[in-house]
């Protein structure tokens, strides 16, 4: 590891645990709160903890060194970010994203984790009456936007995907779900793994360098970076989540068992290093391979939809699309026959004009993300030309403005990407919610019922948002 080890820099894999359970299946079962997932989640978590125990850990050996560790880490990340900005100002290229489609690829690759943002703390809501848990419960409520749809982190991320043309997340491997499965497993087994939950939370709430760089470069590429900017501000070490996480490590330490407790905290902290992390997702992007995958997928639906009058290299379009393995060669033939003019403004390519714009013959066939892939592949060197101040090229700047216009239109309809109650049933759903809370025999029962509605799968729904607001108000009265 580097002089300042960053648990986010390189994520370890979870192949041992993956052999014992289908991670995607476990993720889905935990997300839906299926009873049968309990035993599997504990086994998965234990396997992950065994793996985490063998990883390097940059936490101090004793809790009395945590304050200095947080301060030193915060200062180091800040200095590294200043160095990054100075390099960009001097003409260095973007560190993470080569183009906008690369950024959208990243948004999808980390979506399984973002869809369960904060979930590792859900299992602690039952401790609302114990002031020692107050900081951790407050972190969870803040992840949920205190019950406001516009501030709920999961709702926010779903709107971001919808606005970016990525509402249908591309197929992902099991390991993309590993980190989310860990977080959901911690929620399901919080009582048994409390020190590990506390340690995981301590690690997750520290501000990583990659978050600062990601926020900067997404904004530069015309992708709404507000979700990431929020995490930059709420994770601050002064009064934010990082401070609350540190205080919780101390506040929940059991007298007489400090070292065993802290050893488990350290192991939980290292769970952050498992699964596919931010940098790995970014580094896995291959523009042509991703475009070829998308077109091969589309070919299954398009191989019977084209007339035979148009031929490319002596073959009809339907013939080319009849075998997904021919897609890569088909792209080359489109280029060779002048349908695609690479390394130029895509508007000069006839194929691009067929798929982009409301009057295009294939309008609606490709999602926003898929069109961006094609746009960036055609642009090639034209888009990646000279950057006097390491910013966007004229082509990228034009596309950024276009993307912002599309995003503003999409955001107005962005709530469609959120789980919601049909308009006709909304009133009935709210009446059932009110009746369930009114039937609670006492305050403790009401709080427990509200907590049940604030699960990772439900907190961003209308009922979940209302439950969060009520839970927060009643917590303040405790």
C-alpha positions in Angstrom: 0.0 0.0 0.0 1.0 3.6 -0.4 2.4 5.9 2.3 -1.2 6.7 3.1 -3.2 3.5 2.6 -6.6 4.1 1.2 -9.1 1.3 1.6 -10.9 2.5 -1.5 -7.9 2.5 -3.8 -7.8 -1.2 -4.6 -10.7 -3.5 -3.7 -10.0 -7.1 -2.9 -12.2 -9.7 -4.5 -14.6 -12.0 -2.7 -14.1 -15.2 -4.7 -14.1 -17.5 -1.7 -17.5 -16.2 -0.6 -18.7 -16.1 -4.2 -18.1 -19.9 -4.5 -20.3 -20.5 -1.5 -23.3 -18.3 -2.6 -24.6 -16.5 -5.6 -23.9 -12.9 -4.6 -26.5 -11.3 -6.9 -29.1 -13.7 -5.7 -28.2 -13.1 -2.1 -28.3 -9.3 -2.7 -31.8 -9.5 -4.2 -33.1 -11.7 -1.4 -31.7 -9.4 1.3 -33.0 -6.3 -0.5 -36.4 -7.8 -0.6 -36.0 -8.9 3.1 -36.8 -12.5 2.3 -36.7 -14.7 5.5 -34.6 -17.4 3.9 -31.7 -15.0 3.3 -30.8 -14.8 7.0 -28.6 -17.9 7.3 -27.0 -17.3 3.9 -26.2 -13.7 4.7 -24.5 -14.7 7.9 -22.4 -17.3 6.2 -21.5 -14.8 3.5 -20.5 -12.2 6.0 -18.4 -14.6 8.0 -16.6 -15.6 4.8 -16.0 -12.0 3.9 -14.7 -11.2 7.4 -12.3 -14.1 7.2 -11.0 -12.6 4.0 -10.9 -9.1 5.4 -8.8 -10.4 8.4 -5.9 -11.1 6.0 -5.9 -7.6 4.4 -3.6 -4.8 5.4 -5.3 -2.4 7.8 -4.2 1.2 8.2 -6.2 1.9 11.4 -4.1 2.6 14.5 -3.5 -0.4 16.8 -5.5 1.3 19.6 -8.5 3.5 19.8 -6.6 6.3 21.4 -4.8 6.9 18.0 -8.0 7.3 16.0 -8.3 11.1 16.4 -4.9 11.6 14.9 -5.5 9.0 12.2 -8.6 10.8 11.0 -6.9 14.2 11.0 -3.8 12.9 9.2 -5.9 11.1 6.6 -8.1 14.1 6.0 -5.1 16.4 5.5 -3.4 13.9 3.2 -6.5 13.5 1.0 -6.8 17.2 0.8 -3.2 17.7 -0.2 -3.5 14.9 -2.9 -6.6 16.6 -4.3 -4.8 20.0 -4.4 -1.9 18.3 -6.3 -4.5 16.8 -8.7 -6.0 20.2 -9.4 -2.6 21.8 -9.9 -1.8 19.1 -12.4 -5.0 19.7 -14.3 -4.4 23.4 -14.4 -0.9 22.7 -15.8 -2.5 20.6 -18.7 -2.8 17.1 -17.3 -5.7 15.1 -18.7 -8.6 13.8 -16.6 -7.4 11.0 -14.4 -10.5 8.9 -14.5 -12.8 9.5 -17.4 -11.6 9.6 -21.0 -15.1 10.7 -22.2 -18.7 11.0 -21.2 -19.6 7.4 -22.0 -16.8 6.3 -19.6 -18.4 8.3 -16.9 -21.9 6.8 -17.6 -20.4 3.4 -17.6 -19.0 4.1 -14.1 -22.4 5.3 -12.8 -23.9 2.0 -13.8 -21.1 -0.1 -12.5 -21.4 1.3 -8.9 -25.2 1.4 -9.0 -25.7 -1.9 -6.9 -23.8 -0.3 -4.1 -25.5 3.1 -4.4 -29.0 1.5 -4.4 -28.3 0.4 -0.8 -26.5 3.5 0.4 -26.5 3.6 4.2 -28.1 0.1 4.5 -25.5 -1.3 6.9 -26.9 0.9 9.6 -30.6 -0.2 9.1 -30.3 -3.0 11.7 -29.5 -0.5 14.4 -32.9 1.3 14.3 -34.2 -1.0 16.9 -31.8 0.6 19.4 -33.4 4.1 19.0 -34.0 4.3 22.8 -30.3 3.9 23.6 -28.4 7.2 23.3 -25.2 5.4 22.5 -26.6 4.6 19.1 -27.8 8.1 18.4 -25.0 9.1 16.1 -25.3 6.0 13.9 -29.0 6.2 13.6 -28.6 9.9 12.7 -26.2 9.0 9.9 -28.9 6.5 8.6 -31.6 9.2 8.7 -29.3 11.6 6.9 -28.6 9.0 4.2 -32.4 8.8 3.8 -32.6 12.6 3.4 -34.6 12.9 6.7 -37.6 11.7 4.7 -37.3 14.3 1.9 -37.4 12.7 -1.5 -35.1 15.3 -3.0 -32.4 14.6 -0.4 -32.8 10.8 -0.1 -29.5 9.4 -1.4 -31.0 6.4 -3.1 -33.8 8.4 -4.8 -31.1 11.0 -5.7 -29.0 8.3 -7.4 -31.9 6.8 -9.3 -32.8 10.3 -10.6 -29.2 10.7 -11.7 -29.3 7.5 -13.7 -32.6 8.4 -15.3 -31.3 11.9 -16.2 -28.2 10.3 -17.8 -30.0 7.8 -19.9 -28.8 4.9 -17.7 -32.1 3.9 -16.0 -31.6 0.4 -17.4 -28.3 -0.6 -15.8 -26.1 -2.7 -18.0 -25.5 -6.4 -17.1 -23.0 -6.6 -14.2 -21.0 -9.4 -12.7 -21.7 -11.0 -9.3 -18.8 -9.1 -7.9 -20.4 -5.8 -8.7 -23.0 -6.8 -6.1 -20.5 -7.9 -3.5 -20.1 -4.7 -1.6 -23.9 -4.1 -1.6 -24.4 -7.7 -0.3 -21.9 -7.0 2.5 -23.8 -3.9 3.5 -27.2 -5.7 3.4 -25.8 -8.6 5.4 -24.5 -6.2 8.1 -28.0 -4.8 8.3 -29.5 -8.2 8.6 -27.1 -9.4 11.3 -26.4 -6.1 13.1 -27.0 -7.5 16.6 -24.4 -10.3 16.1 -21.8 -8.2 14.3 -22.2 -4.8 16.0 -18.4 -4.1 16.2 -18.0 -5.0 12.6 -20.9 -2.6 11.6 -19.2 0.1 13.6 -15.9 -0.5 11.9 -17.4 -0.7 8.4 -19.2 2.6 9.0 -15.9 4.2 10.2 -14.2 3.3 7.0 -17.1 4.1 4.7 -17.6 7.6 6.1 -14.0 8.7 5.6 -13.6 11.1 2.6 -11.7 9.3 -0.1 -9.6 11.0 -2.8 -11.5 9.2 -5.6 -14.8 10.9 -4.5 -13.2 14.4 -4.9 -11.8 13.6 -8.3 -14.9 11.8 -9.5 -17.1 14.8 -8.5 -14.8 17.2 -10.4 -14.6 15.2 -13.6 -18.3 14.3 -13.8 -19.1 18.0 -13.6 -16.6 18.7 -16.3 -18.2 16.2 -18.6 -21.7 17.6 -18.1 -22.9 14.8 -15.8 -24.8 16.0 -12.7 -22.4 15.6 -9.9 -24.7 16.7 -7.0 -25.0 13.2 -5.5 -21.3 12.9 -5.2 -20.9 16.5 -4.0 -23.3 15.8 -1.2 -21.1 13.0 0.0 -18.1 15.3 0.0 -19.8 17.6 2.3 -21.6 15.2 4.7 -18.6 13.0 5.2 -16.5 15.9 6.6 -14.3 15.1 9.7 -15.4 18.2 11.6 -19.1 17.8 12.2 -20.2 15.3 9.5 -20.5 11.5 9.2 -16.8 10.9 9.7 -16.9 12.6 13.1 -20.1 10.8 14.1 -18.5 7.5 13.0 -15.4 8.2 15.1 -17.5 9.1 18.2 -19.5 5.9 17.8 -16.4 3.7 17.9 -15.7 5.1 21.4 -19.2 5.4 22.6 -20.2 1.8 22.0 -16.9 0.2 23.3 -17.9 -2.3 26.1 -15.9 -1.9 29.3 -13.5 -4.7 30.0 -13.4 -6.0 26.5 -11.9 -3.1 24.7 -9.2 -4.9 22.7 -11.4 -7.7 21.4 -14.0 -5.2 20.5 -11.5 -3.0 18.6 -10.0 -6.0 16.8 -13.5 -6.7 15.4 -13.9 -3.0 14.5 -10.7 -3.2 12.5 -11.9 -6.3 10.7 -15.2 -4.6 9.9 -13.3 -1.6 8.6 -11.5 -3.9 6.1 -14.8 -5.1 4.6 -14.7 -1.8 2.7 -11.8 -3.4 0.6 -13.9 -6.3 -0.7 -15.8 -6.4 -4.0 -15.4 -4.2 -7.1 -14.5 -0.7 -6.0 -14.7 2.7 -7.7 -11.3 2.7 -9.3 -11.7 -0.9 -10.5 -15.0 -0.1 -12.2 -13.4 3.0 -13.9 -10.4 1.0 -15.0 -12.5 -1.8 -16.5 -13.9 0.4 -19.3 -13.1 -0.4 -22.9 -15.0 1.8 -25.2 -15.0 -0.5 -28.3 -15.7 -3.6 -26.3 -18.6 -2.0 -24.5 -20.0 -0.7 -27.8 -19.7 -4.1 -29.4 -21.5 -5.7 -26.4 -24.4 -3.2 -26.7 -24.8 -3.7 -30.5 -24.5 -7.5 -30.1 -27.3 -7.3 -27.6 -29.4 -5.1 -29.9 -28.8 -7.4 -32.8 -31.1 -10.0 -31.2 -34.1 -7.6 -31.5 -33.0 -5.9 -34.8 -32.1 -8.9 -37.0 -35.5 -9.1 -38.7 -36.4 -5.4 -38.7 -34.5 -4.1 -41.7 -35.4 -4.1 -45.4 -33.1 -5.9 -47.8 -32.5 -3.0 -50.2 -29.5 -1.8 -48.2 -26.4 -3.9 -48.2 -23.1 -3.5 -46.5 -20.1 -5.4 -48.0 -22.6 -7.5 -50.0 -24.7 -8.5 -47.0 -28.0 -7.2 -45.8 -28.3 -5.6 -42.4 -30.5 -8.4 -41.2 -27.8 -10.9 -42.3 -25.1 -9.0 -40.4 -27.3 -8.9 -37.3 -28.3 -12.5 -37.4 -25.0 -13.5 -35.7 -24.0 -11.3 -32.7 -20.4 -12.4 -33.2 -20.3 -10.5 -36.5 -21.1 -7.1 -34.9 -17.4 -6.1 -34.5 -16.7 -6.8 -38.2 -20.0 -5.0 -39.2 -18.8 -1.9 -37.5 -15.5 -2.1 -39.5 -17.5 -2.5 -42.7 -19.7 0.5 -41.9 -16.6 2.5 -41.4 -14.9 1.2 -44.6 -18.0 1.9 -46.6 -18.3 5.5 -45.4 -21.4 5.1 -43.1 -19.2 5.9 -40.2 -16.4 8.6 -40.5 -14.3 8.0 -37.4 -12.2 10.7 -35.6 -14.5 13.4 -36.9 -17.6 15.2 -35.6 -20.3 12.4 -35.5 -22.7 14.7 -37.3 -20.6 14.0 -40.4 -21.4 10.2 -40.2 -24.6 9.0 -41.9 -25.0 6.2 -39.4 -25.0 8.7 -36.5 -27.7 10.8 -38.2 -29.8 7.6 -38.3 -29.8 7.2 -34.6 -29.7 10.7 -33.1 -32.4 13.3 -33.2 -36.2 13.2 -33.1 -36.4 12.9 -36.9 -33.8 10.1 -37.1 -35.0 6.8 -38.7 -33.8 4.8 -35.6 -34.9 7.3 -33.0 -35.6 5.6 -29.7 -33.8 2.4 -30.6 -30.8 3.3 -28.4 -30.8 4.6 -24.9 -29.0 7.8 -23.9 -26.0 5.8 -22.6 -25.9 3.7 -25.8 -25.9 6.7 -28.1 -23.2 8.3 -26.0 -21.0 5.1 -26.5 -21.5 5.4 -30.3 -20.9 9.1 -30.3 -17.6 8.8 -28.4 -16.4 5.8 -30.5 -17.0 7.7 -33.7 -15.5 10.9 -32.3 -12.3 9.2 -31.3 -9.3 11.5 -31.7 -11.5 14.4 -32.8 -13.0 14.5 -29.3 -9.7 13.8 -27.5 -7.8 16.5 -29.3 -5.7 19.3 -27.8 -6.8 20.6 -24.4 -5.1 24.0 -23.7 -6.2 23.9 -20.0 -6.9 20.2 -19.6 -10.7 20.9 -20.0 -13.2 19.9 -22.6 -12.6 20.1 -26.3 -15.0 22.2 -28.4 -16.8 19.0 -29.3 -17.1 17.9 -25.7 -18.2 21.4 -24.6 -21.0 21.3 -27.2 -22.0 17.8 -26.0 -21.8 18.9 -22.4 -24.3 21.7 -23.1 -26.5 19.3 -25.0 -26.4 16.8 -22.2 -27.3 19.5 -19.7 -30.4 20.3 -21.7 -31.4 16.7 -21.9 -30.7 16.3 -18.2 -33.0 19.2 -17.3 -35.8 17.6 -19.4 -35.2 14.2 -17.9 -35.0 15.4 -14.3 -38.6 16.8 -14.6 -39.7 13.2 -15.3 -37.0 11.6 -13.1 -39.3 10.5 -10.4 -40.6 7.9 -12.9 -37.4 6.0 -12.2 -38.3 5.7 -8.5 -40.5 3.0 -7.0 -43.8 4.7 -6.5 -47.4 4.0 -5.7 -49.9 4.4 -8.6 -51.7 7.7 -8.3 -55.1 6.1 -7.7 -53.8 4.0 -4.8 -51.7 6.7 -3.1 -54.4 7.9 -0.8 -55.3 4.3 0.2 -51.7 3.5 0.8 -51.3 6.5 3.1 -54.5 5.6 5.0 -53.2 2.1 5.6 -49.9 3.6 6.8 -51.7 6.0 9.2 -53.9 3.1 10.5 -50.9 0.9 11.2 -49.2 3.6 13.2 -52.4 4.6 15.0 -52.9 1.0 16.1 -49.6 0.8 17.8 -50.1 0.2 21.5 -47.3 2.5 22.7 -44.4 4.6 21.5 -42.0 1.7 21.3 -44.3 -0.3 19.1 -44.9 2.8 16.9 -41.2 3.3 16.5 -40.6 -0.4 15.6 -43.4 -0.2 13.0 -41.9 2.9 11.5 -38.5 1.3 11.4 -39.9 -1.6 9.5 -41.0 0.8 6.7 -37.5 2.3 6.5 -35.8 -0.8 5.0 -33.3 -0.4 2.2 -36.0 -1.4 -0.3 -38.7 0.8 1.1 -37.3 4.0 2.5 -37.3 5.9 -0.8 -41.0 5.1 -1.5 -43.7 7.6 -0.4 -44.6 5.5 2.6 -40.9 5.0 3.5 -40.3 8.7 3.3 -43.2 9.5 5.5 -42.1 6.9 8.0 -38.6 8.4 8.1 -40.0 11.8 8.8 -42.1 10.5 11.7 -39.3 8.3 13.0 -36.9 11.3 13.1 -39.4 13.5 14.9 -40.2 10.9 17.5 -36.4 10.1 17.9 -35.9 13.8 18.9 -38.4 13.3 21.7 -36.6 10.4 23.1 
